[in-house]
Amino acid sequence: WQRAVDLLGGMLNSHVRPDTIIYNSVINACARSGQWVQAQDLYREMLNSRLKADSATYSTLINGYTRGAKWEMALEVGEQVKRKMSASIGNKGDD
C-alpha cells in the first residue's frame, strides 16, 4: 500500500493529474492492507480534486471496511451512495 501511495504522490508532485481509476487502485491497496484512515483520506482527496467517485470507488471502500469489521464506516459509505442515487434520480426529470 505504501508503494501505491508513494507513486500517487509522485504523480501529483510531477503535476500529473491522476484519474478516478488511479485513486481507486490506491484506495484499494490501502483498504486491503487495513489502512482505513489512509483509504478514507484518499477518498476525500479524490473528491476535493473534483473527481467523481464511481461504483468501483464505493465498492472498494465498502468491501475494505467490511473485511476489517469497520461496519459503521461501511454503512456510512452505503448512505453516501444512497443519497447520491436519490439526488441523481431526482435530477433526471430536470432535463
MINU-38852 format. One record per atom (N, C-alpha, C): atom name; x, y, z; residue number from 0; residue in one letter. Coordinates in Angstrom, 3 decimals. Layout:
{nuza: CA | x: X | y: Y | z: Z | seke: NUM | vexgu: A}
...
REM end
This chain:
{nuza: N | x: 0.812 | y: -1.190 | z: 0.000 | seke: 0 | vexgu: W}
{nuza: CA | x: 0.000 | y: 0.000 | z: 0.000 | seke: 0 | vexgu: W}
{nuza: C | x: 0.860 | y: 1.260 | z: 0.000 | seke: 0 | vexgu: W}
{nuza: N | x: 1.972 | y: 1.202 | z: 0.719 | seke: 1 | vexgu: Q}
{nuza: CA | x: 2.830 | y: 2.388 | z: 0.801 | seke: 1 | vexgu: Q}
{nuza: C | x: 3.411 | y: 2.749 | z: -0.556 | seke: 1 | vexgu: Q}
{nuza: N | x: 3.778 | y: 1.733 | z: -1.319 | seke: 2 | vexgu: R}
{nuza: CA | x: 4.327 | y: 1.986 | z: -2.671 | seke: 2 | vexgu: R}
{nuza: C | x: 3.280 | y: 2.660 | z: -3.544 | seke: 2 | vexgu: R}
{nuza: N | x: 2.033 | y: 2.215 | z: -3.463 | seke: 3 | vexgu: A}
{nuza: CA | x: 0.964 | y: 2.817 | z: -4.253 | seke: 3 | vexgu: A}
{nuza: C | x: 0.752 | y: 4.279 | z: -3.856 | seke: 3 | vexgu: A}
{nuza: N | x: 0.777 | y: 4.551 | z: -2.554 | seke: 4 | vexgu: V}
{nuza: CA | x: 0.625 | y: 5.929 | z: -2.075 | seke: 4 | vexgu: V}
{nuza: C | x: 1.803 | y: 6.782 | z: -2.550 | seke: 4 | vexgu: V}
{nuza: N | x: 2.995 | y: 6.225 | z: -2.495 | seke: 5 | vexgu: D}
{nuza: CA | x: 4.183 | y: 6.951 | z: -2.957 | seke: 5 | vexgu: D}
{nuza: C | x: 4.108 | y: 7.257 | z: -4.454 | seke: 5 | vexgu: D}
{nuza: N | x: 3.644 | y: 6.293 | z: -5.235 | seke: 6 | vexgu: L}
{nuza: CA | x: 3.505 | y: 6.524 | z: -6.678 | seke: 6 | vexgu: L}
{nuza: C | x: 2.483 | y: 7.623 | z: -6.962 | seke: 6 | vexgu: L}
{nuza: N | x: 1.379 | y: 7.617 | z: -6.226 | seke: 7 | vexgu: L}
{nuza: CA | x: 0.377 | y: 8.668 | z: -6.385 | seke: 7 | vexgu: L}
{nuza: C | x: 0.985 | y: 10.020 | z: -6.024 | seke: 7 | vexgu: L}
{nuza: N | x: 1.708 | y: 10.073 | z: -4.934 | seke: 8 | vexgu: G}
{nuza: CA | x: 2.376 | y: 11.312 | z: -4.537 | seke: 8 | vexgu: G}
{nuza: C | x: 3.353 | y: 11.791 | z: -5.598 | seke: 8 | vexgu: G}
{nuza: N | x: 4.073 | y: 10.858 | z: -6.211 | seke: 9 | vexgu: G}
{nuza: CA | x: 4.997 | y: 11.208 | z: -7.287 | seke: 9 | vexgu: G}
{nuza: C | x: 4.277 | y: 11.790 | z: -8.489 | seke: 9 | vexgu: G}
{nuza: N | x: 3.119 | y: 11.233 | z: -8.802 | seke: 10 | vexgu: M}
{nuza: CA | x: 2.317 | y: 11.784 | z: -9.910 | seke: 10 | vexgu: M}
{nuza: C | x: 1.915 | y: 13.218 | z: -9.599 | seke: 10 | vexgu: M}
{nuza: N | x: 1.419 | y: 13.429 | z: -8.389 | seke: 11 | vexgu: L}
{nuza: CA | x: 0.969 | y: 14.766 | z: -8.005 | seke: 11 | vexgu: L}
{nuza: C | x: 2.128 | y: 15.759 | z: -7.993 | seke: 11 | vexgu: L}
{nuza: N | x: 3.291 | y: 15.330 | z: -7.497 | seke: 12 | vexgu: N}
{nuza: CA | x: 4.474 | y: 16.203 | z: -7.481 | seke: 12 | vexgu: N}
{nuza: C | x: 4.967 | y: 16.531 | z: -8.877 | seke: 12 | vexgu: N}
{nuza: N | x: 4.703 | y: 15.642 | z: -9.836 | seke: 13 | vexgu: S}
{nuza: CA | x: 5.114 | y: 15.860 | z: -11.228 | seke: 13 | vexgu: S}
{nuza: C | x: 4.035 | y: 16.562 | z: -12.034 | seke: 13 | vexgu: S}
{nuza: N | x: 2.999 | y: 17.036 | z: -11.339 | seke: 14 | vexgu: H}
{nuza: CA | x: 1.879 | y: 17.739 | z: -11.967 | seke: 14 | vexgu: H}
{nuza: C | x: 1.127 | y: 16.869 | z: -12.967 | seke: 14 | vexgu: H}
{nuza: N | x: 1.110 | y: 15.565 | z: -12.708 | seke: 15 | vexgu: V}
{nuza: CA | x: 0.299 | y: 14.630 | z: -13.480 | seke: 15 | vexgu: V}
{nuza: C | x: -0.983 | y: 14.428 | z: -12.689 | seke: 15 | vexgu: V}
{nuza: N | x: -2.119 | y: 14.693 | z: -13.324 | seke: 16 | vexgu: R}
{nuza: CA | x: -3.402 | y: 14.603 | z: -12.624 | seke: 16 | vexgu: R}
{nuza: C | x: -3.920 | y: 13.168 | z: -12.689 | seke: 16 | vexgu: R}
{nuza: N | x: -3.926 | y: 12.472 | z: -11.553 | seke: 17 | vexgu: P}
{nuza: CA | x: -4.460 | y: 11.109 | z: -11.552 | seke: 17 | vexgu: P}
{nuza: C | x: -5.968 | y: 11.126 | z: -11.766 | seke: 17 | vexgu: P}
{nuza: N | x: -6.479 | y: 10.064 | z: -12.374 | seke: 18 | vexgu: D}
{nuza: CA | x: -7.915 | y: 9.957 | z: -12.603 | seke: 18 | vexgu: D}
{nuza: C | x: -8.550 | y: 9.071 | z: -11.538 | seke: 18 | vexgu: D}
{nuza: N | x: -9.848 | y: 8.859 | z: -11.672 | seke: 19 | vexgu: T}
{nuza: CA | x: -10.586 | y: 8.052 | z: -10.707 | seke: 19 | vexgu: T}
{nuza: C | x: -10.027 | y: 6.636 | z: -10.623 | seke: 19 | vexgu: T}
{nuza: N | x: -9.624 | y: 6.069 | z: -11.746 | seke: 20 | vexgu: I}
{nuza: CA | x: -9.094 | y: 4.699 | z: -11.757 | seke: 20 | vexgu: I}
{nuza: C | x: -7.821 | y: 4.603 | z: -10.913 | seke: 20 | vexgu: I}
{nuza: N | x: -6.951 | y: 5.594 | z: -11.028 | seke: 21 | vexgu: I}
{nuza: CA | x: -5.716 | y: 5.599 | z: -10.231 | seke: 21 | vexgu: I}
{nuza: C | x: -6.057 | y: 5.689 | z: -8.745 | seke: 21 | vexgu: I}
{nuza: N | x: -6.938 | y: 6.638 | z: -8.403 | seke: 22 | vexgu: Y}
{nuza: CA | x: -7.325 | y: 6.759 | z: -6.996 | seke: 22 | vexgu: Y}
{nuza: C | x: -7.960 | y: 5.467 | z: -6.490 | seke: 22 | vexgu: Y}
{nuza: N | x: -8.836 | y: 4.864 | z: -7.290 | seke: 23 | vexgu: N}
{nuza: CA | x: -9.474 | y: 3.614 | z: -6.881 | seke: 23 | vexgu: N}
{nuza: C | x: -8.431 | y: 2.538 | z: -6.584 | seke: 23 | vexgu: N}
{nuza: N | x: -7.409 | y: 2.467 | z: -7.406 | seke: 24 | vexgu: S}
{nuza: CA | x: -6.357 | y: 1.457 | z: -7.215 | seke: 24 | vexgu: S}
{nuza: C | x: -5.597 | y: 1.683 | z: -5.912 | seke: 24 | vexgu: S}
{nuza: N | x: -5.287 | y: 2.929 | z: -5.625 | seke: 25 | vexgu: V}
{nuza: CA | x: -4.533 | y: 3.236 | z: -4.407 | seke: 25 | vexgu: V}
{nuza: C | x: -5.426 | y: 3.048 | z: -3.177 | seke: 25 | vexgu: V}
{nuza: N | x: -6.681 | y: 3.471 | z: -3.275 | seke: 26 | vexgu: I}
{nuza: CA | x: -7.628 | y: 3.247 | z: -2.179 | seke: 26 | vexgu: I}
{nuza: C | x: -7.762 | y: 1.750 | z: -1.910 | seke: 26 | vexgu: I}
{nuza: N | x: -7.844 | y: 0.958 | z: -2.969 | seke: 27 | vexgu: N}
{nuza: CA | x: -7.948 | y: -0.493 | z: -2.826 | seke: 27 | vexgu: N}
{nuza: C | x: -6.722 | y: -1.073 | z: -2.125 | seke: 27 | vexgu: N}
{nuza: N | x: -5.533 | y: -0.617 | z: -2.505 | seke: 28 | vexgu: A}
{nuza: CA | x: -4.306 | y: -1.109 | z: -1.863 | seke: 28 | vexgu: A}
{nuza: C | x: -4.317 | y: -0.790 | z: -0.372 | seke: 28 | vexgu: A}
{nuza: N | x: -4.756 | y: 0.406 | z: -0.033 | seke: 29 | vexgu: C}
{nuza: CA | x: -4.812 | y: 0.790 | z: 1.387 | seke: 29 | vexgu: C}
{nuza: C | x: -5.866 | y: -0.022 | z: 2.134 | seke: 29 | vexgu: C}
{nuza: N | x: -7.046 | y: -0.148 | z: 1.543 | seke: 30 | vexgu: A}
{nuza: CA | x: -8.133 | y: -0.881 | z: 2.201 | seke: 30 | vexgu: A}
{nuza: C | x: -7.756 | y: -2.339 | z: 2.433 | seke: 30 | vexgu: A}
{nuza: N | x: -7.108 | y: -2.967 | z: 1.456 | seke: 31 | vexgu: R}
{nuza: CA | x: -6.707 | y: -4.366 | z: 1.596 | seke: 31 | vexgu: R}
{nuza: C | x: -5.642 | y: -4.554 | z: 2.667 | seke: 31 | vexgu: R}
{nuza: N | x: -4.897 | y: -3.491 | z: 2.944 | seke: 32 | vexgu: S}
{nuza: CA | x: -3.833 | y: -3.565 | z: 3.950 | seke: 32 | vexgu: S}
{nuza: C | x: -4.285 | y: -3.085 | z: 5.326 | seke: 32 | vexgu: S}
{nuza: N | x: -5.571 | y: -2.786 | z: 5.433 | seke: 33 | vexgu: G}
{nuza: CA | x: -6.091 | y: -2.345 | z: 6.724 | seke: 33 | vexgu: G}
{nuza: C | x: -5.786 | y: -0.896 | z: 7.050 | seke: 33 | vexgu: G}
{nuza: N | x: -5.396 | y: -0.127 | z: 6.063 | seke: 34 | vexgu: Q}
{nuza: CA | x: -5.075 | y: 1.287 | z: 6.261 | seke: 34 | vexgu: Q}
{nuza: C | x: -6.338 | y: 2.126 | z: 6.021 | seke: 34 | vexgu: Q}
{nuza: N | x: -7.283 | y: 2.027 | z: 6.955 | seke: 35 | vexgu: W}
{nuza: CA | x: -8.608 | y: 2.635 | z: 6.767 | seke: 35 | vexgu: W}
{nuza: C | x: -8.553 | y: 4.154 | z: 6.731 | seke: 35 | vexgu: W}
{nuza: N | x: -7.742 | y: 4.728 | z: 7.602 | seke: 36 | vexgu: V}
{nuza: CA | x: -7.634 | y: 6.189 | z: 7.642 | seke: 36 | vexgu: V}
{nuza: C | x: -7.030 | y: 6.697 | z: 6.331 | seke: 36 | vexgu: V}
{nuza: N | x: -6.011 | y: 6.031 | z: 5.856 | seke: 37 | vexgu: Q}
{nuza: CA | x: -5.375 | y: 6.421 | z: 4.595 | seke: 37 | vexgu: Q}
{nuza: C | x: -6.355 | y: 6.285 | z: 3.431 | seke: 37 | vexgu: Q}
{nuza: N | x: -7.114 | y: 5.196 | z: 3.399 | seke: 38 | vexgu: A}
{nuza: CA | x: -8.098 | y: 4.992 | z: 2.330 | seke: 38 | vexgu: A}
{nuza: C | x: -9.142 | y: 6.101 | z: 2.356 | seke: 38 | vexgu: A}
{nuza: N | x: -9.616 | y: 6.437 | z: 3.546 | seke: 39 | vexgu: Q}
{nuza: CA | x: -10.619 | y: 7.499 | z: 3.682 | seke: 39 | vexgu: Q}
{nuza: C | x: -10.035 | y: 8.847 | z: 3.276 | seke: 39 | vexgu: Q}
{nuza: N | x: -8.793 | y: 9.118 | z: 3.664 | seke: 40 | vexgu: D}
{nuza: CA | x: -8.136 | y: 10.370 | z: 3.284 | seke: 40 | vexgu: D}
{nuza: C | x: -7.989 | y: 10.472 | z: 1.771 | seke: 40 | vexgu: D}
{nuza: N | x: -7.643 | y: 9.369 | z: 1.132 | seke: 41 | vexgu: L}
{nuza: CA | x: -7.503 | y: 9.362 | z: -0.328 | seke: 41 | vexgu: L}
{nuza: C | x: -8.850 | y: 9.585 | z: -1.012 | seke: 41 | vexgu: L}
{nuza: N | x: -9.889 | y: 9.003 | z: -0.457 | seke: 42 | vexgu: Y}
{nuza: CA | x: -11.241 | y: 9.208 | z: -0.991 | seke: 42 | vexgu: Y}
{nuza: C | x: -11.602 | y: 10.693 | z: -0.925 | seke: 42 | vexgu: Y}
{nuza: N | x: -11.356 | y: 11.319 | z: 0.204 | seke: 43 | vexgu: R}
{nuza: CA | x: -11.641 | y: 12.758 | z: 0.346 | seke: 43 | vexgu: R}
{nuza: C | x: -10.777 | y: 13.582 | z: -0.604 | seke: 43 | vexgu: R}
{nuza: N | x: -9.504 | y: 13.204 | z: -0.714 | seke: 44 | vexgu: E}
{nuza: CA | x: -8.593 | y: 13.902 | z: -1.624 | seke: 44 | vexgu: E}
{nuza: C | x: -9.097 | y: 13.803 | z: -3.066 | seke: 44 | vexgu: E}
{nuza: N | x: -9.567 | y: 12.623 | z: -3.438 | seke: 45 | vexgu: M}
{nuza: CA | x: -10.103 | y: 12.418 | z: -4.777 | seke: 45 | vexgu: M}
{nuza: C | x: -11.285 | y: 13.351 | z: -5.023 | seke: 45 | vexgu: M}
{nuza: N | x: -12.202 | y: 13.411 | z: -4.075 | seke: 46 | vexgu: L}
{nuza: CA | x: -13.372 | y: 14.279 | z: -4.225 | seke: 46 | vexgu: L}
{nuza: C | x: -12.969 | y: 15.749 | z: -4.233 | seke: 46 | vexgu: L}
{nuza: N | x: -11.994 | y: 16.123 | z: -3.418 | seke: 47 | vexgu: N}
{nuza: CA | x: -11.510 | y: 17.509 | z: -3.398 | seke: 47 | vexgu: N}
{nuza: C | x: -10.813 | y: 17.889 | z: -4.693 | seke: 47 | vexgu: N}
{nuza: N | x: -10.333 | y: 16.888 | z: -5.425 | seke: 48 | vexgu: S}
{nuza: CA | x: -9.692 | y: 17.120 | z: -6.725 | seke: 48 | vexgu: S}
{nuza: C | x: -10.722 | y: 17.225 | z: -7.846 | seke: 48 | vexgu: S}
{nuza: N | x: -11.982 | y: 17.234 | z: -7.441 | seke: 49 | vexgu: R}
{nuza: CA | x: -13.114 | y: 17.335 | z: -8.371 | seke: 49 | vexgu: R}
{nuza: C | x: -13.274 | y: 16.116 | z: -9.268 | seke: 49 | vexgu: R}
{nuza: N | x: -12.777 | y: 14.989 | z: -8.784 | seke: 50 | vexgu: L}
{nuza: CA | x: -13.030 | y: 13.727 | z: -9.466 | seke: 50 | vexgu: L}
{nuza: C | x: -14.281 | y: 13.126 | z: -8.858 | seke: 50 | vexgu: L}
{nuza: N | x: -15.013 | y: 12.386 | z: -9.643 | seke: 51 | vexgu: K}
{nuza: CA | x: -16.233 | y: 11.768 | z: -9.153 | seke: 51 | vexgu: K}
{nuza: C | x: -15.977 | y: 10.323 | z: -8.773 | seke: 51 | vexgu: K}
{nuza: N | x: -16.477 | y: 9.968 | z: -7.603 | seke: 52 | vexgu: A}
{nuza: CA | x: -16.413 | y: 8.568 | z: -7.187 | seke: 52 | vexgu: A}
{nuza: C | x: -17.359 | y: 7.772 | z: -8.073 | seke: 52 | vexgu: A}
{nuza: N | x: -16.988 | y: 6.545 | z: -8.369 | seke: 53 | vexgu: D}
{nuza: CA | x: -17.845 | y: 5.681 | z: -9.176 | seke: 53 | vexgu: D}
{nuza: C | x: -18.176 | y: 4.421 | z: -8.386 | seke: 53 | vexgu: D}
{nuza: N | x: -18.867 | y: 3.511 | z: -9.025 | seke: 54 | vexgu: S}
{nuza: CA | x: -19.277 | y: 2.292 | z: -8.325 | seke: 54 | vexgu: S}
{nuza: C | x: -18.065 | y: 1.508 | z: -7.820 | seke: 54 | vexgu: S}
{nuza: N | x: -16.955 | y: 1.549 | z: -8.546 | seke: 55 | vexgu: A}
{nuza: CA | x: -15.747 | y: 0.848 | z: -8.096 | seke: 55 | vexgu: A}
{nuza: C | x: -15.194 | y: 1.489 | z: -6.824 | seke: 55 | vexgu: A}
{nuza: N | x: -15.263 | y: 2.813 | z: -6.737 | seke: 56 | vexgu: T}
{nuza: CA | x: -14.794 | y: 3.508 | z: -5.539 | seke: 56 | vexgu: T}
{nuza: C | x: -15.594 | y: 3.065 | z: -4.326 | seke: 56 | vexgu: T}
{nuza: N | x: -16.918 | y: 3.135 | z: -4.462 | seke: 57 | vexgu: Y}
{nuza: CA | x: -17.780 | y: 2.777 | z: -3.336 | seke: 57 | vexgu: Y}
{nuza: C | x: -17.643 | y: 1.300 | z: -2.973 | seke: 57 | vexgu: Y}
{nuza: N | x: -17.566 | y: 0.458 | z: -3.974 | seke: 58 | vexgu: S}
{nuza: CA | x: -17.423 | y: -0.974 | z: -3.726 | seke: 58 | vexgu: S}
{nuza: C | x: -16.113 | y: -1.275 | z: -2.999 | seke: 58 | vexgu: S}
{nuza: N | x: -15.039 | y: -0.637 | z: -3.427 | seke: 59 | vexgu: T}
{nuza: CA | x: -13.738 | y: -0.831 | z: -2.796 | seke: 59 | vexgu: T}
{nuza: C | x: -13.779 | y: -0.415 | z: -1.334 | seke: 59 | vexgu: T}
{nuza: N | x: -14.360 | y: 0.759 | z: -1.064 | seke: 60 | vexgu: L}
{nuza: CA | x: -14.445 | y: 1.229 | z: 0.316 | seke: 60 | vexgu: L}
{nuza: C | x: -15.295 | y: 0.296 | z: 1.170 | seke: 60 | vexgu: L}
{nuza: N | x: -16.478 | y: -0.053 | z: 0.674 | seke: 61 | vexgu: I}
{nuza: CA | x: -17.379 | y: -0.912 | z: 1.447 | seke: 61 | vexgu: I}
{nuza: C | x: -16.747 | y: -2.278 | z: 1.700 | seke: 61 | vexgu: I}
{nuza: N | x: -16.181 | y: -2.887 | z: 0.661 | seke: 62 | vexgu: N}
{nuza: CA | x: -15.545 | y: -4.203 | z: 0.830 | seke: 62 | vexgu: N}
{nuza: C | x: -14.382 | y: -4.145 | z: 1.805 | seke: 62 | vexgu: N}
{nuza: N | x: -13.570 | y: -3.117 | z: 1.684 | seke: 63 | vexgu: G}
{nuza: CA | x: -12.431 | y: -2.983 | z: 2.600 | seke: 63 | vexgu: G}
{nuza: C | x: -12.868 | y: -2.791 | z: 4.036 | seke: 63 | vexgu: G}
{nuza: N | x: -13.864 | y: -1.954 | z: 4.249 | seke: 64 | vexgu: Y}
{nuza: CA | x: -14.341 | y: -1.711 | z: 5.601 | seke: 64 | vexgu: Y}
{nuza: C | x: -14.989 | y: -2.956 | z: 6.194 | seke: 64 | vexgu: Y}
{nuza: N | x: -15.762 | y: -3.681 | z: 5.414 | seke: 65 | vexgu: T}
{nuza: CA | x: -16.408 | y: -4.878 | z: 5.962 | seke: 65 | vexgu: T}
{nuza: C | x: -15.376 | y: -5.964 | z: 6.259 | seke: 65 | vexgu: T}
{nuza: N | x: -14.353 | y: -6.081 | z: 5.430 | seke: 66 | vexgu: R}
{nuza: CA | x: -13.283 | y: -7.045 | z: 5.696 | seke: 66 | vexgu: R}
{nuza: C | x: -12.596 | y: -6.747 | z: 7.019 | seke: 66 | vexgu: R}
{nuza: N | x: -12.492 | y: -5.474 | z: 7.334 | seke: 67 | vexgu: G}
{nuza: CA | x: -11.830 | y: -5.078 | z: 8.567 | seke: 67 | vexgu: G}
{nuza: C | x: -12.784 | y: -4.856 | z: 9.724 | seke: 67 | vexgu: G}
{nuza: N | x: -14.028 | y: -5.297 | z: 9.553 | seke: 68 | vexgu: A}
{nuza: CA | x: -15.059 | y: -5.149 | z: 10.596 | seke: 68 | vexgu: A}
{nuza: C | x: -15.284 | y: -3.691 | z: 10.978 | seke: 68 | vexgu: A}
{nuza: N | x: -15.133 | y: -2.815 | z: 10.022 | seke: 69 | vexgu: K}
{nuza: CA | x: -15.409 | y: -1.389 | z: 10.219 | seke: 69 | vexgu: K}
{nuza: C | x: -16.819 | y: -1.111 | z: 9.716 | seke: 69 | vexgu: K}
{nuza: N | x: -17.789 | y: -1.696 | z: 10.395 | seke: 70 | vexgu: W}
{nuza: CA | x: -19.177 | y: -1.685 | z: 9.928 | seke: 70 | vexgu: W}
{nuza: C | x: -19.759 | y: -0.288 | z: 9.824 | seke: 70 | vexgu: W}
{nuza: N | x: -19.464 | y: 0.554 | z: 10.815 | seke: 71 | vexgu: E}
{nuza: CA | x: -20.013 | y: 1.911 | z: 10.791 | seke: 71 | vexgu: E}
{nuza: C | x: -19.535 | y: 2.672 | z: 9.559 | seke: 71 | vexgu: E}
{nuza: N | x: -18.253 | y: 2.496 | z: 9.226 | seke: 72 | vexgu: M}
{nuza: CA | x: -17.692 | y: 3.175 | z: 8.066 | seke: 72 | vexgu: M}
{nuza: C | x: -18.319 | y: 2.638 | z: 6.779 | seke: 72 | vexgu: M}
{nuza: N | x: -18.506 | y: 1.325 | z: 6.713 | seke: 73 | vexgu: A}
{nuza: CA | x: -19.137 | y: 0.719 | z: 5.532 | seke: 73 | vexgu: A}
{nuza: C | x: -20.565 | y: 1.233 | z: 5.365 | seke: 73 | vexgu: A}
{nuza: N | x: -21.289 | y: 1.327 | z: 6.480 | seke: 74 | vexgu: L}
{nuza: CA | x: -22.659 | y: 1.833 | z: 6.414 | seke: 74 | vexgu: L}
{nuza: C | x: -22.706 | y: 3.293 | z: 5.988 | seke: 74 | vexgu: L}
{nuza: N | x: -21.750 | y: 4.082 | z: 6.425 | seke: 75 | vexgu: E}
{nuza: CA | x: -21.708 | y: 5.497 | z: 6.030 | seke: 75 | vexgu: E}
{nuza: C | x: -21.489 | y: 5.627 | z: 4.520 | seke: 75 | vexgu: E}
{nuza: N | x: -20.595 | y: 4.817 | z: 3.964 | seke: 76 | vexgu: V}
{nuza: CA | x: -20.390 | y: 4.846 | z: 2.510 | seke: 76 | vexgu: V}
{nuza: C | x: -21.672 | y: 4.420 | z: 1.805 | seke: 76 | vexgu: V}
{nuza: N | x: -22.336 | y: 3.388 | z: 2.326 | seke: 77 | vexgu: G}
{nuza: CA | x: -23.608 | y: 2.963 | z: 1.755 | seke: 77 | vexgu: G}
{nuza: C | x: -24.634 | y: 4.082 | z: 1.763 | seke: 77 | vexgu: G}
{nuza: N | x: -24.665 | y: 4.856 | z: 2.839 | seke: 78 | vexgu: E}
{nuza: CA | x: -25.585 | y: 6.005 | z: 2.922 | seke: 78 | vexgu: E}
{nuza: C | x: -25.210 | y: 7.074 | z: 1.900 | seke: 78 | vexgu: E}
{nuza: N | x: -23.919 | y: 7.280 | z: 1.673 | seke: 79 | vexgu: Q}
{nuza: CA | x: -23.477 | y: 8.244 | z: 0.658 | seke: 79 | vexgu: Q}
{nuza: C | x: -23.960 | y: 7.821 | z: -0.722 | seke: 79 | vexgu: Q}
{nuza: N | x: -23.842 | y: 6.533 | z: -1.011 | seke: 80 | vexgu: V}
{nuza: CA | x: -24.299 | y: 6.009 | z: -2.303 | seke: 80 | vexgu: V}
{nuza: C | x: -25.803 | y: 6.219 | z: -2.434 | seke: 80 | vexgu: V}
{nuza: N | x: -26.525 | y: 5.914 | z: -1.368 | seke: 81 | vexgu: K}
{nuza: CA | x: -27.976 | y: 6.064 | z: -1.374 | seke: 81 | vexgu: K}
{nuza: C | x: -28.377 | y: 7.522 | z: -1.641 | seke: 81 | vexgu: K}
{nuza: N | x: -27.715 | y: 8.468 | z: -0.968 | seke: 82 | vexgu: R}
{nuza: CA | x: -28.003 | y: 9.891 | z: -1.175 | seke: 82 | vexgu: R}
{nuza: C | x: -27.675 | y: 10.308 | z: -2.602 | seke: 82 | vexgu: R}
{nuza: N | x: -26.545 | y: 9.824 | z: -3.110 | seke: 83 | vexgu: K}
{nuza: CA | x: -26.131 | y: 10.174 | z: -4.465 | seke: 83 | vexgu: K}
{nuza: C | x: -27.146 | y: 9.642 | z: -5.478 | seke: 83 | vexgu: K}
{nuza: N | x: -27.596 | y: 8.412 | z: -5.280 | seke: 84 | vexgu: M}
{nuza: CA | x: -28.571 | y: 7.823 | z: -6.200 | seke: 84 | vexgu: M}
{nuza: C | x: -29.901 | y: 8.562 | z: -6.128 | seke: 84 | vexgu: M}
{nuza: N | x: -30.335 | y: 8.943 | z: -4.931 | seke: 85 | vexgu: S}
{nuza: CA | x: -31.574 | y: 9.682 | z: -4.771 | seke: 85 | vexgu: S}
{nuza: C | x: -31.499 | y: 11.023 | z: -5.478 | seke: 85 | vexgu: S}
{nuza: N | x: -30.381 | y: 11.712 | z: -5.325 | seke: 86 | vexgu: A}
{nuza: CA | x: -30.189 | y: 13.003 | z: -5.993 | seke: 86 | vexgu: A}
{nuza: C | x: -30.167 | y: 12.834 | z: -7.505 | seke: 86 | vexgu: A}
{nuza: N | x: -29.515 | y: 11.776 | z: -7.953 | seke: 87 | vexgu: S}
{nuza: CA | x: -29.434 | y: 11.517 | z: -9.395 | seke: 87 | vexgu: S}
{nuza: C | x: -30.807 | y: 11.241 | z: -9.988 | seke: 87 | vexgu: S}
{nuza: N | x: -31.589 | y: 10.451 | z: -9.299 | seke: 88 | vexgu: I}
{nuza: CA | x: -32.942 | y: 10.121 | z: -9.771 | seke: 88 | vexgu: I}
{nuza: C | x: -33.809 | y: 11.374 | z: -9.767 | seke: 88 | vexgu: I}
{nuza: N | x: -33.667 | y: 12.201 | z: -8.754 | seke: 89 | vexgu: G}
{nuza: CA | x: -34.427 | y: 13.437 | z: -8.665 | seke: 89 | vexgu: G}
{nuza: C | x: -34.104 | y: 14.424 | z: -9.760 | seke: 89 | vexgu: G}
{nuza: N | x: -32.850 | y: 14.404 | z: -10.256 | seke: 90 | vexgu: N}
{nuza: CA | x: -32.418 | y: 15.332 | z: -11.299 | seke: 90 | vexgu: N}
{nuza: C | x: -32.782 | y: 14.866 | z: -12.697 | seke: 90 | vexgu: N}
{nuza: N | x: -33.161 | y: 13.616 | z: -12.879 | seke: 91 | vexgu: K}
{nuza: CA | x: -33.468 | y: 13.107 | z: -14.212 | seke: 91 | vexgu: K}
{nuza: C | x: -34.673 | y: 13.810 | z: -14.827 | seke: 91 | vexgu: K}
{nuza: N | x: -35.618 | y: 14.233 | z: -14.015 | seke: 92 | vexgu: G}
{nuza: CA | x: -36.791 | y: 14.911 | z: -14.526 | seke: 92 | vexgu: G}
{nuza: C | x: -36.526 | y: 16.359 | z: -14.905 | seke: 92 | vexgu: G}
{nuza: N | x: -35.327 | y: 16.858 | z: -14.602 | seke: 93 | vexgu: D}
{nuza: CA | x: -34.981 | y: 18.254 | z: -14.887 | seke: 93 | vexgu: D}
{nuza: C | x: -34.463 | y: 18.477 | z: -16.291 | seke: 93 | vexgu: D}
{nuza: N | x: -34.290 | y: 17.418 | z: -17.057 | seke: 94 | vexgu: D}
{nuza: CA | x: -33.721 | y: 17.555 | z: -18.415 | seke: 94 | vexgu: D}
{nuza: C | x: -34.620 | y: 18.293 | z: -19.354 | seke: 94 | vexgu: D}
REM end
